[in-house]
Amino acid sequence: MASRLRLGQPSPNPGPSPSPSPGEGKIEEGEGRKPEPRREVTDLGGGSEVVHIPRFMARERAWELFEHLDKRIPWTRPTIRVFGRSVVQPRDTCYVADKGLTDLRYSGHQPHAHSWDDFPVLKDILKEVHEALPGSHFNSLLLNRYKGCSDYVSWHADDEPLYGPTPEIASVTFGCEREFLLRKKPANTQSQAAGESGETARKRLKVSAPQQHSFLLKHGSLLVMRGYTQRDWQHAVPKRARAASTRINLTFRHVLP
């Protein structure tokens, strides 16, 4: 059974905090520090975990970044292969990675790998993500832009070999809030149930029904998938009629050398 915990809650301050002097913009050592943003940790079981930080970035700064990314990123909407046929990908995309990494390929498409130096603002965001997740090291970034309710990403797992067996994927959202779904990959129970009685098979299938979780990813939020999440779970951003405005999503990953 998955459990969700809240970490990083600021402790109550027993005394009043001194007001900053006019014009002060920095906190000196020894003074009070900004409290860590609240973290929600969902243990999916089996070594899979999701960390959700709803207020990873200040709202105003997140909107400034949204405007910059929306206008300055060289977005493309490529043609991909799905179930043997060519379709236009239902979202815009861009790919950034360290030099010398294995090429990213998905659904018959190989995106051009831009350099981090082409987009200094992305290097700044990467630094903030690393600071929020000590011990993490991301060397690639897949950007997606959902321009309205008809843009989406279907059920899938980022389980490509270039990410290794236990990839960590950090996702930062800007703009329109969207629902992010996780479901347990269904077990292959048909062969097991073939030689069982009807009642026993029905019970086994009921127990093996996919588990699902839903996260509302708001403007300025950070969600991290860890451990065996890509091996054992799938995720999706479904179509939603109320999602009428643009959402930009940055997914930071580590490609194995």
C-alpha positions in Angstrom: 0.0 0.0 0.0 1.5 3.3 -1.0 2.1 5.8 1.8 2.5 9.6 1.4 4.6 11.5 3.9 5.2 15.2 4.3 8.8 16.3 4.9 10.5 19.6 5.2 7.8 21.4 7.3 9.3 24.5 8.9 9.5 24.3 12.7 7.5 26.9 14.7 9.5 30.0 15.6 9.0 30.7 19.3 10.0 34.4 19.0 9.3 37.2 16.5 11.7 37.5 13.6 13.5 40.9 13.1 12.3 42.9 10.1 14.9 43.3 7.4 16.3 46.8 6.9 15.2 48.6 3.8 17.2 47.6 0.7 18.5 44.3 2.2 18.5 41.6 -0.4 20.6 38.9 1.2 20.6 36.8 4.3 23.9 36.9 6.2 25.3 33.8 7.9 23.9 33.3 11.3 20.5 34.9 10.5 17.3 32.9 9.8 17.2 30.9 6.6 14.3 30.5 4.3 12.4 27.3 5.2 12.7 24.3 3.0 9.6 23.9 0.7 7.2 21.1 1.8 7.9 17.7 0.3 5.4 14.9 -0.2 7.0 11.5 -0.4 4.9 8.6 -1.8 6.3 5.2 -1.3 5.0 3.1 -4.2 6.4 -0.1 -2.8 9.0 -2.5 -4.3 11.7 0.2 -4.3 9.7 2.8 -6.2 9.2 6.3 -4.8 7.8 9.7 -5.9 8.8 13.0 -4.3 6.5 16.0 -4.9 7.4 19.6 -4.0 4.3 21.7 -4.9 6.0 25.0 -4.4 9.5 24.4 -5.7 9.8 27.9 -7.3 8.3 31.2 -6.3 5.3 32.0 -8.4 6.4 35.2 -10.0 9.8 33.9 -11.0 8.2 30.8 -12.4 6.1 32.9 -14.7 9.1 34.8 -15.9 10.8 31.5 -16.7 7.6 30.3 -18.5 7.5 33.4 -20.7 11.2 33.0 -21.5 11.0 29.3 -22.4 7.8 29.7 -24.4 9.4 32.3 -26.7 13.1 31.3 -26.7 13.2 27.5 -27.0 13.3 26.1 -30.6 10.2 24.0 -30.2 9.4 21.3 -32.7 6.5 18.9 -33.1 8.0 15.8 -34.7 6.4 12.9 -36.5 6.7 9.7 -34.5 5.7 6.0 -35.0 2.9 4.6 -32.9 1.6 1.1 -33.4 3.1 0.9 -36.8 1.8 4.2 -38.2 3.2 7.7 -38.4 1.5 10.4 -36.4 2.4 14.0 -35.3 3.4 14.0 -31.7 0.7 15.7 -29.6 3.0 18.2 -27.9 6.1 20.3 -28.8 9.5 19.2 -27.7 13.2 20.1 -27.4 16.2 18.1 -26.2 19.3 19.4 -24.4 22.2 17.1 -23.3 25.9 17.0 -22.4 28.2 16.4 -25.3 29.2 12.8 -26.0 26.1 11.1 -24.5 24.2 8.2 -26.2 21.6 9.6 -28.6 18.0 9.6 -27.3 15.6 7.7 -29.5 11.9 7.1 -28.9 9.0 6.0 -31.1 11.2 6.1 -34.2 12.3 9.7 -33.6 15.8 10.9 -32.7 15.7 14.5 -31.4 18.6 16.9 -32.1 20.7 17.3 -28.9 21.2 21.1 -28.2 24.0 22.3 -25.9 23.4 23.6 -22.4 25.5 26.6 -23.4 22.8 27.6 -25.9 20.3 28.1 -23.1 21.9 29.6 -19.9 18.5 29.8 -18.2 18.2 26.0 -18.4 21.6 25.7 -16.6 20.3 27.9 -13.9 17.2 25.7 -13.4 19.4 22.6 -13.4 21.5 24.1 -10.6 18.3 24.7 -8.5 17.1 21.2 -9.1 20.5 19.8 -8.0 20.4 21.9 -4.9 17.0 20.6 -4.0 18.1 17.0 -4.7 21.5 16.4 -3.1 23.4 13.5 -4.6 21.5 13.8 -7.9 23.3 14.3 -11.2 21.3 15.1 -14.4 23.1 15.5 -17.7 20.2 15.7 -20.1 16.8 17.5 -20.4 13.7 16.7 -22.4 11.4 19.7 -22.7 7.7 19.4 -23.6 5.1 22.1 -24.3 1.4 21.2 -24.1 -0.4 24.0 -25.9 -3.9 23.1 -24.8 -6.4 20.5 -23.7 -5.7 18.3 -26.8 -2.0 18.0 -26.1 -1.0 15.0 -24.0 1.4 12.1 -23.4 0.0 8.6 -23.4 0.9 5.8 -20.9 4.6 4.9 -21.1 7.7 4.3 -19.0 11.1 6.0 -19.4 12.8 2.6 -19.2 15.2 3.0 -22.1 18.6 1.2 -21.4 20.5 4.5 -21.7 19.0 5.6 -18.3 20.0 2.5 -16.4 17.9 0.2 -14.2 16.9 2.7 -11.5 16.7 6.2 -13.3 15.9 9.3 -11.4 13.7 11.8 -13.4 13.0 15.2 -12.0 10.0 17.1 -13.6 9.5 20.9 -13.3 6.2 22.3 -14.4 5.4 25.9 -15.6 2.1 27.3 -16.7 -1.2 25.4 -16.8 -1.6 22.8 -14.1 -2.1 19.3 -15.4 -3.0 16.0 -13.9 -0.1 13.5 -13.8 -1.1 9.8 -13.5 0.9 6.8 -12.4 -0.3 3.2 -12.8 1.3 -0.1 -11.9 2.4 -2.1 -14.9 -0.1 -5.0 -15.1 1.3 -8.4 -14.3 1.0 -11.2 -16.9 -1.6 -13.2 -15.2 -3.3 -14.8 -18.2 -1.0 -17.8 -18.3 -1.2 -18.3 -14.6 -4.9 -18.2 -14.6 -5.3 -20.6 -17.5 -5.1 -23.7 -15.5 -7.1 -22.5 -12.5 -10.7 -22.6 -11.7 -12.8 -19.6 -12.8 -13.3 -18.4 -9.2 -9.6 -18.7 -8.4 -8.6 -16.9 -11.6 -11.0 -14.1 -11.0 -9.6 -13.5 -7.5 -6.1 -13.5 -8.8 -6.9 -11.0 -11.5 -8.7 -8.8 -9.0 -5.7 -8.7 -6.7 -3.4 -8.0 -9.7 -5.5 -5.0 -11.0 -3.2 -2.0 -11.7 -2.8 0.5 -8.8 -3.1 4.1 -9.8 -2.0 7.5 -8.3 -2.8 11.0 -9.4 -0.7 14.2 -8.8 -1.9 17.7 -9.8 1.3 19.3 -11.1 0.9 23.1 -10.5 2.9 26.0 -11.8 6.4 26.0 -10.2 6.2 22.5 -8.9 8.8 19.7 -8.9 8.0 16.0 -9.1 10.7 13.3 -8.9 10.4 9.6 -9.8 13.0 7.3 -8.2 14.1 3.8 -7.8 12.3 1.1 -9.8 9.4 3.5 -10.8 10.2 3.2 -14.5 10.6 -0.6 -14.3 7.3 -1.2 -12.5 5.1 1.8 -13.3 3.8 3.8 -16.2 2.9 7.5 -16.3 0.8 9.8 -18.5 -0.5 13.3 -18.8 -4.0 12.8 -20.2 -6.2 15.1 -22.3 -8.4 17.3 -20.1 -11.0 19.8 -21.3 -10.3 22.3 -18.6 -6.5 22.5 -19.5 -7.1 25.2 -22.0 -3.8 27.1 -21.6 -0.1 26.2 -22.2 2.0 24.1 -19.9 5.8 23.7 -20.2 7.4 20.7 -18.5 11.2 20.1 -18.0 12.2 16.5 -17.3 15.8 16.2 -16.2 17.5 12.8 -16.6 20.8 11.1 -16.3 22.1 9.3 -19.4 24.7 6.6 -18.6 28.2 7.2 -20.2 
